[in-house]
Amino acid sequence: MSGEIKHVPHLRLAALDHQGPYPEIGRVFGELSTIFSARNQWPHASGLAAVYYDNPSETPEPELKSAAGIIVDATFDMPRDLREITLGGTRCAVWTLQGPYSGLPAAWNALYCDYLPSTGETPADLPPFEVYLNTPGEVPDEELITEICVPLG
C-alpha cells in the first residue's frame, strides 16, 4: 500500500445507487454490468468506480449510501435508469492497494488515520471514491489494484 497527493482527472460515471453495507456493493456492480452487456454499451466504458457518501463509523450499516459506477466517455448517452455522477477534477489523497478487496477496510483506515494526518491536508466536503484499475475477471485477487481517492480541501 502507498499514498500520494495528486490531481485526479474528471471521471464521468454511469451509476446505480446502493444502500446498505459497503462490502455488498458488488451486487450493484453485477446489475450495472448486466445493463451494459444487454445494451452493448461496453465500448463506452473505461473502468469501474464506487462512491461512498457516509462515514461507516457514524452511520448504521443499513443506512449507508454509496453508488457503483462504470466510467464512461463524453459521447455516452446517459440512459434514464442510470445516474450520472462526476468525480475528480481536483487534488486528492490517493492510497493504492494491491491485493484482494478484503484489504480495503485496512487501506481506508491507513489513509484516514495515518497517511492523511501526515500530509497536513484535510478532506474536502466531497465524497471519497474507489477506482478499480483492474477487476477480478481480469487478474487474480492478489494482483487487483484499487485507488482510494479522498478529495482535498
ZADO-1210 file (C-alpha; in nm, 4 decimals, padded with zeros to 6 digits):
<atoms>
<atom x="00.0000" y="00.0000" z="00.0000" code="MET" pos="1"/>
<atom x="00.1198" y="00.3506" z="-00.0768" code="SER" pos="2"/>
<atom x="-00.0125" y="00.7050" z="-00.0738" code="GLY" pos="3"/>
<atom x="00.0394" y="01.0248" z="-00.2677" code="GLU" pos="4"/>
<atom x="-00.1235" y="01.3628" z="-00.3269" code="ILE" pos="5"/>
<atom x="-00.2138" y="01.4068" z="-00.6925" code="LYS" pos="6"/>
<atom x="-00.4630" y="01.5658" z="-00.9283" code="HIS" pos="7"/>
<atom x="-00.7314" y="01.3155" z="-01.0239" code="VAL" pos="8"/>
<atom x="-00.8868" y="01.3957" z="-01.3624" code="PRO" pos="9"/>
<atom x="-01.2625" y="01.4238" z="-01.4112" code="HIS" pos="10"/>
<atom x="-01.4398" y="01.0903" z="-01.4201" code="LEU" pos="11"/>
<atom x="-01.7911" y="01.0562" z="-01.5611" code="ARG" pos="12"/>
<atom x="-01.9861" y="00.7632" z="-01.4215" code="LEU" pos="13"/>
<atom x="-02.2995" y="00.5822" z="-01.5296" code="ALA" pos="14"/>
<atom x="-02.4136" y="00.4640" z="-01.1888" code="ALA" pos="15"/>
<atom x="-02.6671" y="00.2806" z="-00.9790" code="LEU" pos="16"/>
<atom x="-02.7254" y="00.3651" z="-00.6142" code="ASP" pos="17"/>
<atom x="-02.6677" y="00.1193" z="-00.3306" code="HIS" pos="18"/>
<atom x="-02.7917" y="00.1361" z="00.0271" code="GLN" pos="19"/>
<atom x="-02.6603" y="-00.0983" z="00.2929" code="GLY" pos="20"/>
<atom x="-02.3241" y="-00.2422" z="00.3996" code="PRO" pos="21"/>
<atom x="-02.0474" y="-00.1159" z="00.1742" code="TYR" pos="22"/>
<atom x="-01.8990" y="-00.4639" z="00.1098" code="PRO" pos="23"/>
<atom x="-02.2304" y="-00.5606" z="-00.0555" code="GLU" pos="24"/>
<atom x="-02.1877" y="-00.3058" z="-00.3374" code="ILE" pos="25"/>
<atom x="-02.0599" y="-00.5874" z="-00.5605" code="GLY" pos="26"/>
<atom x="-02.4212" y="-00.6924" z="-00.6197" code="ARG" pos="27"/>
<atom x="-02.4929" y="-00.3485" z="-00.7693" code="VAL" pos="28"/>
<atom x="-02.1847" y="-00.3722" z="-00.9926" code="PHE" pos="29"/>
<atom x="-02.3332" y="-00.7012" z="-01.1155" code="GLY" pos="30"/>
<atom x="-02.6637" y="-00.5299" z="-01.2011" code="GLU" pos="31"/>
<atom x="-02.4785" y="-00.2492" z="-01.3778" code="LEU" pos="32"/>
<atom x="-02.2710" y="-00.4981" z="-01.5754" code="SER" pos="33"/>
<atom x="-02.5873" y="-00.6780" z="-01.6858" code="THR" pos="34"/>
<atom x="-02.7357" y="-00.3487" z="-01.8096" code="ILE" pos="35"/>
<atom x="-02.4194" y="-00.2603" z="-02.0038" code="PHE" pos="36"/>
<atom x="-02.3968" y="-00.6064" z="-02.1587" code="SER" pos="37"/>
<atom x="-02.7648" y="-00.6206" z="-02.2590" code="ALA" pos="38"/>
<atom x="-02.7401" y="-00.2791" z="-02.4277" code="ARG" pos="39"/>
<atom x="-02.3936" y="-00.3325" z="-02.5814" code="ASN" pos="40"/>
<atom x="-02.2611" y="-00.0231" z="-02.4008" code="GLN" pos="41"/>
<atom x="-01.9168" y="-00.1591" z="-02.3064" code="TRP" pos="42"/>
<atom x="-01.7411" y="00.0247" z="-02.5946" code="PRO" pos="43"/>
<atom x="-01.8061" y="00.3489" z="-02.3996" code="HIS" pos="44"/>
<atom x="-01.6586" y="00.2126" z="-02.0740" code="ALA" pos="45"/>
<atom x="-01.3061" y="00.2592" z="-01.9455" code="SER" pos="46"/>
<atom x="-01.3218" y="00.1317" z="-01.5876" code="GLY" pos="47"/>
<atom x="-01.5165" y="00.0978" z="-01.2649" code="LEU" pos="48"/>
<atom x="-01.5521" y="00.3227" z="-00.9611" code="ALA" pos="49"/>
<atom x="-01.7522" y="00.3335" z="-00.6375" code="ALA" pos="50"/>
<atom x="-01.8587" y="00.6445" z="-00.4451" code="VAL" pos="51"/>
<atom x="-01.9138" y="00.6386" z="-00.0679" code="TYR" pos="52"/>
<atom x="-02.1392" y="00.9046" z="00.0836" code="TYR" pos="53"/>
<atom x="-02.1459" y="00.8118" z="00.4533" code="ASP" pos="54"/>
<atom x="-01.8930" y="00.7516" z="00.7287" code="ASN" pos="55"/>
<atom x="-01.9413" y="00.3880" z="00.8341" code="PRO" pos="56"/>
<atom x="-01.8306" y="00.4697" z="01.1900" code="SER" pos="57"/>
<atom x="-02.1169" y="00.7219" z="01.2215" code="GLU" pos="58"/>
<atom x="-02.3941" y="00.5692" z="01.0083" code="THR" pos="59"/>
<atom x="-02.5700" y="00.2383" z="01.0780" code="PRO" pos="60"/>
<atom x="-02.4870" y="-00.0212" z="00.8093" code="GLU" pos="61"/>
<atom x="-02.8441" y="-00.0480" z="00.6718" code="PRO" pos="62"/>
<atom x="-02.8426" y="00.3299" z="00.6086" code="GLU" pos="63"/>
<atom x="-02.5037" y="00.3602" z="00.4334" code="LEU" pos="64"/>
<atom x="-02.5362" y="00.5191" z="00.0888" code="LYS" pos="65"/>
<atom x="-02.2991" y="00.4557" z="-00.1997" code="SER" pos="66"/>
<atom x="-02.3016" y="00.4231" z="-00.5777" code="ALA" pos="67"/>
<atom x="-02.1481" y="00.1719" z="-00.8166" code="ALA" pos="68"/>
<atom x="-02.0393" y="00.3225" z="-01.1447" code="GLY" pos="69"/>
<atom x="-01.8868" y="00.2491" z="-01.4805" code="ILE" pos="70"/>
<atom x="-01.6518" y="00.5188" z="-01.6089" code="ILE" pos="71"/>
<atom x="-01.7846" y="00.6312" z="-01.9469" code="VAL" pos="72"/>
<atom x="-01.6680" y="00.8632" z="-02.2231" code="ASP" pos="73"/>
<atom x="-01.8166" y="01.2003" z="-02.3168" code="ALA" pos="74"/>
<atom x="-02.0096" y="01.0516" z="-02.6110" code="THR" pos="75"/>
<atom x="-02.2054" y="00.8132" z="-02.3880" code="PHE" pos="76"/>
<atom x="-02.5785" y="00.8924" z="-02.3973" code="ASP" pos="77"/>
<atom x="-02.6832" y="00.8503" z="-02.0327" code="MET" pos="78"/>
<atom x="-02.9930" y="00.6283" z="-02.0048" code="PRO" pos="79"/>
<atom x="-03.2704" y="00.7475" z="-01.7752" code="ARG" pos="80"/>
<atom x="-03.2354" y="00.4445" z="-01.5491" code="ASP" pos="81"/>
<atom x="-02.8698" y="00.5256" z="-01.4699" code="LEU" pos="82"/>
<atom x="-02.7464" y="00.8207" z="-01.2682" code="ARG" pos="83"/>
<atom x="-02.4670" y="01.0424" z="-01.3988" code="GLU" pos="84"/>
<atom x="-02.2005" y="01.1167" z="-01.1376" code="ILE" pos="85"/>
<atom x="-01.8957" y="01.3364" z="-01.1954" code="THR" pos="86"/>
<atom x="-01.5902" y="01.2788" z="-00.9771" code="LEU" pos="87"/>
<atom x="-01.2348" y="01.4066" z="-00.9652" code="GLY" pos="88"/>
<atom x="-01.1086" y="01.7151" z="-01.1362" code="GLY" pos="89"/>
<atom x="-00.9344" y="01.8033" z="-00.8112" code="THR" pos="90"/>
<atom x="-00.6404" y="01.7257" z="-00.5829" code="ARG" pos="91"/>
<atom x="-00.6868" y="01.4045" z="-00.3880" code="CYS" pos="92"/>
<atom x="-00.5067" y="01.1954" z="-00.1341" code="ALA" pos="93"/>
<atom x="-00.4756" y="00.8671" z="-00.3213" code="VAL" pos="94"/>
<atom x="-00.3982" y="00.5418" z="-00.1435" code="TRP" pos="95"/>
<atom x="-00.3188" y="00.2479" z="-00.3710" code="THR" pos="96"/>
<atom x="-00.3936" y="-00.1060" z="-00.2607" code="LEU" pos="97"/>
<atom x="-00.2623" y="-00.4066" z="-00.4472" code="GLN" pos="98"/>
<atom x="-00.4432" y="-00.7203" z="-00.3429" code="GLY" pos="99"/>
<atom x="-00.7886" y="-00.8554" z="-00.2663" code="PRO" pos="100"/>
<atom x="-01.0816" y="-00.6325" z="-00.1836" code="TYR" pos="101"/>
<atom x="-01.0802" y="-00.7803" z="00.1681" code="SER" pos="102"/>
<atom x="-00.7840" y="-00.5460" z="00.2320" code="GLY" pos="103"/>
<atom x="-00.9883" y="-00.2328" z="00.1597" code="LEU" pos="104"/>
<atom x="-01.1052" y="-00.1631" z="00.5190" code="PRO" pos="105"/>
<atom x="-00.7433" y="-00.1617" z="00.6413" code="ALA" pos="106"/>
<atom x="-00.6409" y="00.0573" z="00.3450" code="ALA" pos="107"/>
<atom x="-00.9161" y="00.3115" z="00.4213" code="TRP" pos="108"/>
<atom x="-00.8062" y="00.3141" z="00.7847" code="ASN" pos="109"/>
<atom x="-00.4408" y="00.3668" z="00.6889" code="ALA" pos="110"/>
<atom x="-00.5338" y="00.6530" z="00.4570" code="LEU" pos="111"/>
<atom x="-00.7523" y="00.8385" z="00.7083" code="TYR" pos="112"/>
<atom x="-00.5662" y="00.7582" z="01.0311" code="CYS" pos="113"/>
<atom x="-00.2019" y="00.7564" z="00.9204" code="ASP" pos="114"/>
<atom x="-00.1339" y="00.8952" z="00.5743" code="TYR" pos="115"/>
<atom x="-00.3735" y="01.1917" z="00.5596" code="LEU" pos="116"/>
<atom x="-00.2681" y="01.3352" z="00.9004" code="PRO" pos="117"/>
<atom x="00.0990" y="01.3041" z="00.7981" code="SER" pos="118"/>
<atom x="00.0372" y="01.5276" z="00.4940" code="THR" pos="119"/>
<atom x="-00.1255" y="01.8147" z="00.6848" code="GLY" pos="120"/>
<atom x="-00.4087" y="01.8081" z="00.4292" code="GLU" pos="121"/>
<atom x="-00.7785" y="01.7982" z="00.5162" code="THR" pos="122"/>
<atom x="-01.0590" y="01.6275" z="00.3248" code="PRO" pos="123"/>
<atom x="-01.2916" y="01.8441" z="00.1178" code="ALA" pos="124"/>
<atom x="-01.6658" y="01.8254" z="00.1651" code="ASP" pos="125"/>
<atom x="-01.6908" y="01.5814" z="-00.1259" code="LEU" pos="126"/>
<atom x="-01.7433" y="01.2049" z="-00.1180" code="PRO" pos="127"/>
<atom x="-01.4419" y="00.9747" z="-00.1327" code="PRO" pos="128"/>
<atom x="-01.4312" y="00.7098" z="-00.4030" code="PHE" pos="129"/>
<atom x="-01.2512" y="00.3999" z="-00.5212" code="GLU" pos="130"/>
<atom x="-01.1242" y="00.3499" z="-00.8758" code="VAL" pos="131"/>
<atom x="-01.0645" y="-00.0110" z="-00.9782" code="TYR" pos="132"/>
<atom x="-00.7698" y="-00.0275" z="-01.2178" code="LEU" pos="133"/>
<atom x="-00.8485" y="-00.3916" z="-01.2962" code="ASN" pos="134"/>
<atom x="-01.1129" y="-00.6437" z="-01.1940" code="THR" pos="135"/>
<atom x="-01.1384" y="-00.9978" z="-01.0573" code="PRO" pos="136"/>
<atom x="-01.2346" y="-01.1180" z="-01.4049" code="GLY" pos="137"/>
<atom x="-00.9050" y="-00.9859" z="-01.5462" code="GLU" pos="138"/>
<atom x="-00.6464" y="-01.0778" z="-01.2827" code="VAL" pos="139"/>
<atom x="-00.6077" y="-01.2964" z="-00.9708" code="PRO" pos="140"/>
<atom x="-00.7151" y="-01.1332" z="-00.6418" code="ASP" pos="141"/>
<atom x="-00.3552" y="-01.0706" z="-00.5317" code="GLU" pos="142"/>
<atom x="-00.2997" y="-00.8591" z="-00.8465" code="GLU" pos="143"/>
<atom x="-00.6067" y="-00.6355" z="-00.8065" code="LEU" pos="144"/>
<atom x="-00.5187" y="-00.2657" z="-00.7918" code="ILE" pos="145"/>
<atom x="-00.7572" y="-00.0200" z="-00.6270" code="THR" pos="146"/>
<atom x="-00.7050" y="00.3531" z="-00.5787" code="GLU" pos="147"/>
<atom x="-00.8857" y="00.5079" z="-00.2826" code="ILE" pos="148"/>
<atom x="-00.9317" y="00.8778" z="-00.3532" code="CYS" pos="149"/>
<atom x="-01.0169" y="01.1445" z="-00.0957" code="VAL" pos="150"/>
<atom x="-01.0740" y="01.4922" z="-00.2433" code="PRO" pos="151"/>
<atom x="-00.8773" y="01.7575" z="-00.0517" code="LEU" pos="152"/>
<atom x="-00.9893" y="02.0955" z="00.0802" code="GLY" pos="153"/>
</atoms>
